């Protein structure tokens, strides 16, 4: 968690475990370019390319754009 939080462009990065054992990852990046650079990090890329080997079933993914009343966010 901490190495990702220190990456240039990372604004929020939190992992939550739900009561039913599922995990929820919440992350906010300054730009799509920052997220793209993060997603190309070799250890993360290897994990994502082989994710089904680590999980019992395919993950659900949801992507959205955050809207905020604060300028610059």
PyMOL commands that set and color helices and strands:
alter all, ss='L'
color gray80, all
select helices_A, chain A and resi 2-5+32-39+42-49+51-53
alter helices_A, ss='H'
color red, helices_A
select strands_A, chain A and resi 10-17+23-29
alter strands_A, ss='S'
color yellow, strands_A
deselect
rebuild
show_as cartoon
